[in-house]
């Protein structure tokens, strides 16, 4: 039985097309660690390569995690903002309250 050939790497343009994103956004997600990618080189201008199966697996795992966090049968799922949006709303409310207290004084 012949050994399986490993999946080939693709560049950011092909991976971005797979996800229907811009290559720049894909690279930003990879640099932030949200998507699996392999930087080549050690300077500022690294070349990134991706495996489409790893990206698909990461998206699937992320979707499963979201179902566990929010719950599939939760009726308020659609109205729950993501955590970072909720944090921004809390920060804005706190800042607004602080400004109104300063103006009242």
Residue pairs with C-beta under 8 A, 6 or more apart in sequence:
7 51
7 52
7 53
9 38
9 49
9 50
9 51
10 18
10 49
10 50
10 51
10 52
11 47
11 48
11 49
11 50
12 23
12 26
12 27
12 30
12 48
12 50
13 23
14 50
14 52
15 26
15 37
15 50
15 52
15 55
16 22
16 23
16 25
16 26
18 52
18 55
19 26
19 55
19 59
21 29
26 35
26 50
27 48
29 35
30 36
30 37
30 39
30 48
30 50
35 50
35 55
35 58
36 50
36 51
36 54
36 55
36 58
37 48
37 49
37 50
38 48
38 49
38 50
39 46
39 47
39 48
40 46
40 47
40 48
40 49
41 47
70 77
70 80
71 77
74 80
81 89
